């Protein structure tokens, strides 16, 4: 489309097409993955796809990033403070310590802590947004390797800038209150921690504790990583549910369909098959308990994995980041659906593949009802896997392709159910 508009030709030349593709990749494509190798492969794939003779490979580090797309906070949540739900006692936690931190946090959040009056942790992101936009514009228009190198160095300097580090660390600390251990020898992370990080008075021990938790869970705050896409008004968050304006014009993906809660059989399948193949849950739990003496290292690894999954589940359910889908035994596809909708610009659209349960499960009922009531559902095409569209999924499993808007009401919803072949959608579709 871009090449056609630029040239006025219905069938642009290969050179015009490759130039347009190069510009689209440099300016328009963003991506996040928890796996660093996946992010690197995405950049390589984009470079190979969008090579243009005589032009350097695009700088993509500011658009293709590593992180857990689901674990992060928003300006609105930061402004409201750390909620009491952050201090639930999980595996390995001390209930008394968790309760005392919860009480302290509530007092600090109300602005009644010792020695300070305001526990807010808002950080001005105007400078970060302006500098990021400068890098993006210079990188997208680069015609020489030196210009690309300048963008890379400028972006690296920006990420290491004390103001950027401070803003990210405050956001990390908000999440760390949910995810970190709550024991007598652990570093307390409460509302006062956020204000100390924001004004630069936090100790090195506090910063190290927050950094360690952020690294372990690969926290990712969308308004900090893409400040040119998600704009936070100067002086504090906006009035919307997330505190930002803007968003992506389009989001697309096939997110993982898996429970956040640690699945014992899956964990031990490759590590200790005998435990995975135990005849029932009671026998499996007994075998796991016996690891404390038989294999302390594996036992510690299991407890660490269980603690991590519990903490992330508690974050998804209690943080307020996912008010509709953060309920029950959370499946990642449901919170990804809510996340996709949240990160859209008002006139944007999402497209994603999920189980059909997005429309039929009890845990997603509130989200789907809200989407329909707000006229934000554009399409929902349900498939049976009889034709093995997904080879590794049971043939009777049902999945769906859905599209939602970022706020603009959809005049009609296009639906199809029990579809087996993709080419059948047009004939089975109705409004």
Buried (B, 14 or more C-beta within 10 A) or exposed (E): EBBBEBBEEEEBEEEBBBBBBBBBBBBEBBBBBBEEEEBEEBBEEBBEEBBBEEBBBBBBBBBBBBBBBBBBBBBBBBBBBBBEBBBBBBBBBBEEBBEBBBEBBBBBBEBEBEEBEEBBBBBBBEBBBEBBEBBBEBBBEBEEEEBBEBBBEBBEEBBEBEBBBBBBBBBBBBBBBBBBBBEEEBBBBBBBBBBBBBEEEBEEEBBEBBBBBBEBBBBBBBBBBBBBBBBBBEEBBBEBEBBBBBBBEBBEBBBEBEEBBBEBEEBBEEEBEEBBEBEEEEEBEEBBEEBEEEBEEBBEBBBEBBBBBBBBBBBBBBBBBBEBBBBEEBBBBBBBBBBBBBBBBEEBBBBBBBBBBBBEBEBBBEBBEBBBEBBBBBBBBBBBBEEEBBEEBEEEBBBBBBBBBBBBEBEEBBBBBEBBEEEBBEEBBEE
